[in-house]
Amino acid sequence: MILRKVNMEDWPLLLEWRNDIETRNNSHHPEPVAEEDHKRWLNTVLNNPNRHLYIAVDDNEPVGTVRADFEPHTQTYELSWTISPQFRGKGVGKKMVGLLVALLATGAKVRAEVKKGNIASAKIAESAGLSFQKEENNILHYSNYME
Ligand SMILES: CC(C)(COP(=O)(O)OP(=O)(O)OC[C@H]1O[C@@H](n2cnc3c(N)ncnc32)[C@H](O)[C@@H]1OP(=O)(O)O)[C@@H](O)C(=O)NCCC(=O)NCCS
């Protein structure tokens, strides 16, 4: 598996994964995203040097996407991820998020928010070296530092 940077031509694939029902159920914003809003969002992300968006490619197949948003004030990376519906439950999430954390500087502060009940994502966070910190409004907070 490799992580490659996303470019603007990836918008249809990312929109398809974003609007998948399971992805929406596990998102902070469960309503479907419209094409124009999605393109605007992607353009903003790609033009922000603090936001790092990748597609994981395995055997030439795009299998998932992972993002690290750097927050300069707290010097912290917030991670989020989605796996292509047909590649779920095959260890792709664990591998992909592990690869991304390995790309970040040694000792970087990393956090992630997981909806309560999203067992696979909780396991992915732990396997990437993050520990459960607290639960707030049904959101589980994971990080590799004390919050
Ligand atoms: C949640 C999601 C990211 C998991 O990715 P994945 O590649 O399917 O997960 P993996 O195969 O790497 O599995 C990770 C662990 O969770 C377990 N797991 C996988 N699917 C599971 C499920 N539906 N229920 C319970 N456990 C599950 C695996 O057995 C594995 O456990 P292990 O560490 O004990 O071996 C993926 O299903 C997805 O994209 N869902 C929709 C969007 C989403 O939820 N995004 C995350 C928001 S934080």
The ligand as a Gaussian input file, in Angstrom:
#p B3LYP/6-31G(d) Opt

LIG

0 1
 C      -14.712000       2.321000       9.991000
 C      -13.750000       2.028000       8.856000
 C      -12.791000       3.209000       8.687000
 C      -12.962000       0.756000       9.219000
 O      -11.967000       0.516000       8.251000
 P      -11.634000      -0.983000       7.826000
 O      -10.524000      -0.964000       6.843000
 O      -12.901000      -1.645000       7.440000
 O      -11.109000      -1.559000       9.232000
 P      -10.013000      -2.685000       9.441000
 O      -10.324000      -3.823000       8.513000
 O       -8.648000      -2.090000       9.398000
 O      -10.370000      -3.182000      10.913000
 C       -9.893000      -2.586000      12.103000
 C      -10.363000      -3.427000      13.270000
 O      -11.782000      -3.289000      13.413000
 C      -12.424000      -4.552000      13.270000
 N      -13.629000      -4.311000      12.468000
 C      -13.715000      -4.067000      11.148000
 N      -14.996000      -3.837000      10.788000
 C      -15.719000      -3.971000      11.914000
 C      -17.099000      -3.859000      12.213000
 N      -17.995000      -3.556000      11.262000
 N      -17.496000      -4.056000      13.500000
 C      -16.612000      -4.352000      14.464000
 N      -15.279000      -4.452000      14.248000
 C      -14.852000      -4.276000      12.996000
 C      -11.425000      -5.427000      12.547000
 O      -11.636000      -6.794000      12.841000
 C      -10.129000      -4.919000      13.132000
 O       -9.996000      -5.437000      14.430000
 P       -8.634000      -6.074000      14.999000
 O       -7.741000      -4.891000      15.223000
 O       -9.048000      -6.710000      16.265000
 O       -8.114000      -6.976000      13.946000
 C      -14.506000       1.762000       7.526000
 O      -15.429000       0.732000       7.728000
 C      -15.227000       2.986000       7.014000
 O      -14.674000       3.735000       6.233000
 N      -16.475000       3.220000       7.477000
 C      -17.254000       4.384000       7.097000
 C      -16.654000       5.727000       7.457000
 C      -16.103000       5.838000       8.854000
 O      -16.646000       5.274000       9.798000
 N      -15.012000       6.601000       8.999000
 C      -14.316000       6.738000      10.239000
 C      -14.739000       7.965000      10.987000
 S      -13.682000       8.120000      12.420000

